[in-house]
Structure formats: C-alpha cells, structure tokens
Amino acid sequence: MWCYDCPSLGLLGCGPSREDAIARFESEFAFLWDEIACESDDALLPQAQDLKRRLTRLVSSPSRTAPA
C-alpha cells in the first residue's frame, strides 16, 4: 500500500501501487482546488477561506505556467 499526504491541506491519497496513490492524491487536490480555491471568499466559511489561501500560495496561475 502506497500513501501520499499533505497534512497542512488535509490531503491523503492511498492505493495499491505508487501510481494509484498519486492519482488519488491528485484527484483529492483537484477537488479541493475546484471546490475551495476557485470559490468566492463570500461563499466560504472562515476555515475554508484559510484553506483557500494556503492552496493559492502553493499554486501559480495556470496561465503563467502554461507552455507557449
């Protein structure tokens, strides 16, 4: 069993193989990104706003990192 975690974001991805664990971790991160980081602050509780700030500090804008 493989597991990857990020306690500061509350993320955990486990699977029977390394690839499965990474895929599950990525899926969990994508869910948090879509549901928290992309949401308006007005629609989030204070704890979720804090999580949003932590997520956005870790990720650059895709438009700035996309290859030309």
C-alpha distances in whole Angstrom, upper triangle without the diagonal:
4,7,10,13,17,19,22,21,19,17,13,11,7,6,5,6,8,11,10,8,12,14,13,14,17,18,18,20,22,23,24,26,27,28,29,30,32,34,37,37,40,37,35,35,35,31,30,33,31,28,30,31,28,27,30,30,27,28,31,33,32,36,36,33,33,35,38
4,7,10,14,16,19,19,17,14,11,8,5,5,6,6,6,9,8,6,9,11,11,11,14,15,15,17,19,20,21,23,25,26,26,27,29,31,34,35,37,35,32,33,33,29,28,30,29,25,27,28,25,24,27,27,23,24,28,30,29,32,32,29,30,31,35
4,7,10,12,16,15,13,10,7,6,4,7,9,9,8,10,9,6,8,11,9,8,12,13,13,14,17,18,18,20,22,23,23,24,26,28,31,31,34,32,29,29,29,25,24,27,25,22,23,25,22,20,24,24,21,22,25,27,27,30,30,28,29,30,34
4,7,10,13,12,11,8,6,5,6,9,12,11,9,11,10,7,7,10,9,7,10,12,11,11,15,16,16,17,20,21,21,21,24,25,29,28,31,30,27,27,27,23,22,24,22,19,20,22,18,17,20,20,17,18,21,24,23,27,27,24,26,28,31
4,6,9,9,8,5,4,6,8,12,15,15,13,14,13,10,10,12,10,7,11,12,10,10,14,15,14,16,19,19,18,19,22,23,26,26,29,27,24,24,23,20,19,21,19,15,18,19,15,14,18,18,15,17,20,23,23,27,27,24,26,28,32
4,6,6,6,5,7,9,12,15,19,18,16,17,16,13,12,14,13,9,11,13,11,10,14,14,12,14,17,18,16,16,20,21,24,23,26,25,21,21,20,17,16,18,15,12,15,15,12,11,15,14,12,14,18,21,21,25,25,23,25,27,31
4,5,5,6,8,11,14,17,21,21,19,20,19,15,15,17,15,12,14,16,13,12,16,16,14,16,19,18,17,17,21,22,24,22,25,24,21,20,19,15,15,17,14,12,15,15,12,12,16,16,14,17,20,23,24,28,27,26,28,31,34
4,6,8,11,14,17,21,24,24,21,22,22,18,17,19,17,14,15,17,14,12,16,16,13,14,18,17,15,15,19,19,21,20,23,22,18,18,16,13,13,14,11,9,12,12,8,10,13,12,11,14,18,21,22,26,25,24,26,29,33
4,5,9,12,16,19,23,23,20,21,20,17,16,17,15,11,13,14,10,9,12,12,9,11,14,13,11,12,15,16,19,17,20,19,16,16,15,11,11,12,10,7,9,11,8,8,11,12,11,13,17,19,20,23,23,22,24,27,31
4,7,10,13,17,21,21,19,20,18,15,15,16,13,11,13,13,9,10,13,12,10,13,15,14,13,14,17,18,20,19,22,20,17,16,16,12,12,14,12,9,12,14,11,11,15,15,14,16,20,22,23,26,26,25,27,30,33
4,7,10,14,17,18,16,16,15,12,11,12,10,7,9,10,7,7,11,10,9,12,14,14,13,14,17,18,21,21,24,22,19,19,19,15,14,16,15,11,13,15,13,11,15,16,14,15,19,21,21,25,25,23,25,28,31
4,7,10,14,14,13,14,12,9,10,11,8,6,9,10,7,9,12,12,12,14,17,17,17,18,20,22,25,25,27,25,22,22,22,19,18,20,19,15,17,19,16,15,18,19,17,18,22,23,23,27,28,25,27,29,33
4,7,11,11,10,10,8,5,7,8,5,4,8,8,7,9,12,12,13,15,17,18,18,19,21,23,26,27,29,27,24,25,25,22,20,23,22,18,19,22,19,17,20,21,18,19,22,24,23,27,27,25,26,28,32
4,7,8,8,10,7,4,8,9,6,7,11,11,11,13,15,16,17,19,21,21,22,23,25,27,30,30,33,30,28,28,29,25,24,26,25,22,23,25,22,21,24,25,22,22,26,27,26,30,31,28,29,30,34
4,5,7,8,5,4,8,9,7,9,12,12,13,15,17,18,19,21,23,23,24,25,27,29,33,33,36,33,31,31,32,29,27,30,29,25,26,28,26,23,27,27,24,25,28,29,28,31,32,29,29,31,35
4,7,8,6,7,11,11,11,13,15,16,17,19,21,21,23,25,26,27,28,29,31,33,36,37,39,37,35,35,36,32,31,33,32,29,30,32,29,27,30,31,27,28,31,32,31,34,35,32,32,33,37
4,5,5,6,9,10,11,12,14,15,17,18,20,21,23,24,26,27,28,29,30,33,36,37,40,37,35,36,36,33,31,33,32,29,30,31,28,26,29,30,26,26,29,30,29,32,33,29,29,30,34
4,6,5,6,9,10,11,12,14,15,16,18,20,21,22,24,26,27,27,28,31,34,35,38,36,33,34,34,31,29,31,30,26,27,29,26,24,26,26,23,23,26,28,26,29,30,26,26,27,31
4,5,5,6,9,10,10,12,14,15,16,18,20,21,22,24,25,25,27,29,33,34,37,34,33,34,34,31,29,31,30,26,27,28,26,23,25,26,22,22,24,26,24,27,28,24,24,25,28
4,5,5,6,9,10,10,12,14,15,16,18,20,21,22,24,24,26,28,32,33,35,33,31,32,33,29,27,30,29,25,26,28,25,23,25,26,23,23,25,26,25,28,29,26,26,27,30
4,5,5,6,9,10,11,12,14,15,17,18,20,21,22,23,24,27,30,31,33,31,29,30,30,27,25,27,26,22,23,25,22,20,23,24,20,21,24,25,24,27,28,25,25,27,31
4,5,5,6,8,10,10,12,14,15,16,18,20,21,20,22,25,28,29,32,30,28,29,29,26,24,26,25,21,22,23,20,18,20,21,18,18,20,22,20,24,24,21,22,23,27
4,5,5,6,9,10,10,12,14,15,16,18,20,20,21,23,27,28,31,29,27,28,29,26,24,26,25,21,22,24,21,18,21,22,19,18,21,22,20,23,24,21,21,23,26
4,5,5,6,9,10,11,12,14,15,16,18,19,20,22,26,27,29,27,25,26,27,24,21,24,23,19,20,22,20,17,20,22,19,18,21,22,21,25,26,23,23,25,29
4,5,5,6,9,10,11,12,14,15,16,16,18,21,24,25,27,25,23,24,24,21,19,21,20,17,17,19,17,14,17,18,15,15,19,20,19,23,24,21,22,24,28
4,5,5,6,9,10,10,12,14,15,15,16,19,22,23,26,24,22,24,25,22,19,21,20,17,17,19,16,13,16,17,14,13,16,17,16,20,20,18,18,21,24
4,5,5,6,9,10,11,12,14,14,15,18,21,23,25,23,21,23,24,21,18,20,21,17,17,19,18,14,17,19,16,15,18,19,17,21,22,20,20,23,26
4,5,5,6,9,10,11,12,13,15,16,20,21,23,21,18,20,21,18,15,18,18,14,14,17,15,12,15,17,15,15,18,19,18,22,23,21,22,25,28
4,5,5,6,9,10,10,10,12,15,18,19,22,20,17,19,20,17,14,16,16,12,12,14,12,9,12,14,11,11,14,15,15,19,20,18,19,22,25
4,5,5,6,8,10,10,11,13,17,18,21,19,17,20,21,18,15,17,17,14,13,15,14,11,12,15,13,12,14,14,13,17,18,17,17,20,23
4,5,5,6,8,9,10,12,15,17,19,16,15,17,19,17,13,15,16,13,12,15,15,12,14,17,15,14,17,17,16,20,21,20,21,24,27
4,6,5,5,7,9,10,14,14,17,15,13,14,15,13,10,12,12,9,9,12,11,8,11,14,13,12,15,16,16,19,21,20,21,24,27
4,6,5,5,6,9,12,13,16,15,13,16,16,15,11,12,13,10,8,11,11,7,9,12,11,10,12,12,12,16,17,17,17,21,24
4,6,6,5,7,11,13,16,13,13,16,17,16,13,13,15,12,10,14,14,11,12,15,15,13,15,14,13,16,18,18,18,22,24
4,6,6,6,10,12,13,11,10,13,15,14,10,11,14,11,9,13,14,11,13,16,16,15,17,16,17,19,21,22,22,26,28
4,6,5,8,9,11,9,8,10,11,11,7,8,10,7,6,9,11,9,10,13,14,13,16,15,16,19,21,21,22,26,28
4,6,8,9,12,11,10,13,13,12,9,8,10,8,5,8,9,6,7,10,11,10,12,12,13,16,17,17,19,23,25
4,7,9,12,11,11,14,15,15,11,11,13,11,8,11,13,10,9,13,14,12,13,12,13,15,17,17,18,22,24
4,6,8,7,7,11,13,13,10,9,12,11,8,11,14,12,12,15,16,15,16,15,16,18,20,21,22,26,28
4,5,5,7,10,12,14,11,9,12,13,10,12,15,14,13,16,18,17,18,16,18,19,21,23,24,28,29
4,5,5,8,9,11,9,6,10,11,8,10,13,13,12,15,18,17,18,18,20,21,23,24,26,30,31
4,6,8,9,12,11,9,13,14,12,14,17,17,16,19,21,21,22,21,23,24,26,28,29,33,34
4,7,10,12,9,9,13,13,12,14,17,16,16,19,21,21,22,21,23,25,26,28,29,32,34
4,6,8,6,6,9,10,9,12,14,14,15,17,19,19,21,21,23,25,26,27,28,32,34
4,6,5,6,9,10,10,12,14,15,16,18,20,21,23,23,26,28,29,30,31,35,37
4,5,5,6,9,10,11,13,14,15,17,19,20,23,23,25,28,28,29,31,35,37
4,5,5,6,9,10,11,13,14,16,17,19,22,23,25,27,28,28,30,34,37
4,5,5,6,9,10,10,12,14,15,17,19,20,22,24,25,26,27,31,34
4,5,5,6,9,10,11,12,14,15,18,18,21,23,23,24,26,30,32
4,5,5,6,9,10,11,13,15,17,18,21,23,23,24,27,30,33
4,5,5,6,9,10,11,13,16,17,19,22,22,22,24,28,31
4,5,5,6,9,10,11,13,14,16,19,19,20,22,25,28
4,5,5,6,9,10,12,14,16,19,18,19,22,25,28
4,6,5,7,9,12,14,17,19,19,19,22,25,28
4,5,5,7,10,11,13,17,16,16,19,22,25
4,5,5,7,9,11,14,14,14,17,20,23
4,6,8,10,13,15,14,14,18,21,23
4,7,10,12,15,14,13,16,19,22
4,7,8,11,11,10,13,16,19
4,6,8,7,7,10,13,16
4,5,5,7,9,12,14
4,5,5,6,10,12
4,6,6,9,10
4,6,9,10
4,6,9
4,6
4
